[in-house]
Amino acid sequence: MVCTDRVVDLVAEGFDAALRFGVPSDTSLVARRVGVLPRYLVAAPAYLARRGAPRAPADLADHDALVFHGARPGEPPGARWVLHRGPRRAEVHVTPRAIANSRDALHHLALAGLGVATLPALRCERDLDEGRLARVLEEWSPIDAALHVVYPGTRHLSPKVKVFLDLVRERMAPLLRDRRGAGKAGR
């Protein structure tokens, strides 16, 4: 098992399968959707005490943003966050204080009080429950990320990839919304 936020070339690097967030762009891969992972805007309480809590999405432009860069070739770092509140949508151009290609790094930077980050729920819920992080603009959310298991389309679903897919579905179900985006995923 290799843990990286870098998009790997499954065939060239000899991987059997990978987990990918978002819409897979490589048409040579088979993508099995597992569910949808909620994401939150979060910051450390110390940061919010120092800088004040944003009251509207536009206020994020005046805050330090901790930005994820997916490291796909030719992909510019994201200095634009898209948020939704029911059917409403807001697009905010943010000022990155830090850009990282690791969600772990962004998580640690947020915990250190360096700014506002968008993080997957599974990465930050314990910190939210224990008060190390706080939700920012709770009524607004970054667009949820669809989670897929991908594997090369030139191969049949091998027994080990099938077991991996089943394991991901089973273990991730409590954290994911189902395919329709409502509630939690089930088996």
N, C-alpha and C positions, 0 to 999 in steps of 0.2 A: 504494500500500500504506500502510495506517495501522496503527501498532503501539500498542496500548493494552490495558490490562487491564480497561477499562470495557466493559460489555455494550452494544454499539451496536444501534440499531434499523435493521436492514438496509434496509428499505423507505423509511422516513422520511429516512434519511441517505444513501440512494443507493448502498449497498454491494452488490456482486454476490454476495459470499460472506464467511464468517468462520470462524475456528477457534474452537471452544468446548470447554472442559473440563467434564466432568460430564454429567448427563442434561439435554438441552435441554428447557426448560419452555415455550417458545413453539411452540404447535401449528400456527402458520401457516408454520413453516419446515420444510423438508426437511432431515433430518440424516443424513449418511453417516458411519458410524463408521469411523475410521481405525485405531484400536488403543487400547491402554491404556498410560498413562505412569506408571511407578513414581515414587513420591515418598519422600523421606527426611526424617528428623529430623536436623538438622545444627546445629553450633555451631563457633565458632572454637576452636582449641586453647587460646588465651589465656583465653577465657571459662571453659572446662572446668577449666583449671588454677586459676583464681581461685575458682570456685564449686563445683567437684567435678562428676564425671559422675553423672547419674542412674543408679540401678541397676534401677529398676522404673518402669513408667508413672506410678504415683502420685507418684513423686519430682518429676515435672515441675511439680506444683502449687507447689513451692518455688523454681522457676526463673523467670527472666525470659523471657516468650514474645514472639516476634515474629510477629504475627498478620496474616493476609491478610483483608481485607474486600472482597468482590467488588463492592460499590457497586451492587447491585440495589436498586431502590426498596423500602423497608420491610424490608430485610434487616439484622438486627442484626450487629454485629461478632462474629466467632467467638471465644469464650473457652472453647470446648470442642473438644478434639481427640479423635478416634476413631482408635485404633490397633488393629492386628491382628497376631497371631503364629499363622500357620496358622489353625485354626478358633477360636482364642481371640480375644476382643475386650476392649478396655479403653477406657473413656471417662474422660478427664481434664479437669477444669476448670482452666484455666491463667490466670495473671495476666499480661495483656498489658503489656509495657514499651513496645511500639510497635504501632500498628495502621496498616497501609498498604494502599492499593488497587493497589499495584504490586509484582509479584513481584521486579522488579529492585531496588526499594527494600529489600525484605526481605532479598534476597541481600546487598546492600551492608551492611546493618545487622548481619547475621550475620558477615560478613567482618570488620567493625569490632569484633567481640567483645561485642556488646550483648545477646545472648541466644540462645535456641534457636528455630529456624524449621523449618517444614515446606516443603521446596522440591522442585519437579520434578527428577528425576534429570538431565534434559538441561541444567538450569540450573547444577547444582553438581558434576557428576562430575569436571570438570577440577580444580576447587578441592580436591576430595577426593583425587584422584590426586597433586596437588602439595603436599598437607598444609596448605593454607590453611583448610580446613574439615575437621571430623571427624564421622563418623556418631555419633549419640546413640542408645542403646538399639538397636543394630543388629539384634537379633532381632525387634524390633517395628517396624512400618511404618505410616505414615498410609495410609488407604485410597487405592488407586491411582485415578488420574483417567482416565476414558474421554475420548478426543479425537475430536471430530466436525468435519467440514466442514459448515456449514449455509448454506442459501440459501433465498430466498423460494419458498414453495410455489406461488405464482401463476405462476412462470416454469418453462419447460422447462430442462433442464440445457443451458446454453449451451456452445458450444465452449470459451470461455475458462474457464468454471467447471470443465468436465471436465478441461482441461489442469491447472488449479490442483489439483484433487482428485488427479489422477495424480501430480503433482509432490510433493504433501504425502505421499502414500503411499510414494513412492520414497525421498524424502529422510529421512522420519521413521522408516522401517522399522527401521533399526539401533537406534533408541532406544525403540521401542514393543514391548510384548508383543502377541501376536496376539489375535484376537477371543475366544479361549477363555481368555486370561489366562496362558498358559504359554509360556515361551520368548520369542523375539523375533519380531516380525512379518516376514513375507516378502511377496513380490509376489503 
